[in-house]
Amino acid sequence: MSKLDEVKERISYLRGFLTIIFGMLMLVIGGLVNLYLKDNISEVFWLGFIVIIFLLIAAFRVMVKVEIHIKELGDL
């Protein structure tokens, strides 16, 4: 496999992973909204906020890696 194909494959893999992270983020946010509307603010509600923070950090790191690989692709 050439270097060009390898970088394209990495970008594709990371984009798929980013899609999964955003899907998980939407599910957790939906769950938090549901708990809030039911006035059920407990430990699970606050744990959801912590999960959201970790998912946002993970999404940002993946986006940075995609940008690095895109720049690498431009250099080839």
N, C-alpha and C positions, 0 to 999 in steps of 0.2 A: 504494500500500500504506500502510495506516495505521501510526502509530507502535507501536501495540499488536501488530500482526501482525509488524512488523519485529523487535521485541524477542523475541517468541516464536520467530521463525525463527533468530535469533542463538543463543538458548538451545538450540534443537534441534541446530543445527550444532555447537556446542561440546560438547554431550553425546555426539554421534556421534564427535567427535574424541577425547573422553575415553575412550570405549569402545575405540577403536583403540589408544590409548596403554596402557590396561590389558591389552589382548590382547598387545601387544608385550612388556610387562613380564612377563607369565606365560610367554611363549615363552623369553625370555632367562633367567628364573629356572629354568625346566625344563632348559635347556641347561647352565646352571651346575651344577645338581644332577647331571645326567648326567656331566659332566666330573669332578665330585668323586667320584662313585661308581666311575668307571673309574680313579681315581687319576691323572688327567691334568691336573695343575695346572700350567698354562703361562701364556704371555703372553695367550692367548685367554681363559683363565679370569679373569685380572685385568682384561682389557679389558671383560669382561661386567659386572664390578662397576661400572666407570666408566659403562657404558651404563645400568645400573640407576639410578645416581645421577641421570643426566641425565633419564631417563624419569620418575623421581619428582618432580624439579623441574618438568618440563613439566606433569605431571598436577596438581601443586599450583597452578601458575599458571592452568591452565584452570579448575580448581575455583573459584579466586578470581574469575575473570572471570564464570563462571556465577552466582556469588553476587551480584556487582555487577549483572548484568542482571536477576536475580530481584528485587532491591530496586528497580531501575528500573521493573520491571513492576508492582510493588506501588504505586508512586507514580502510575501512570497511571490 
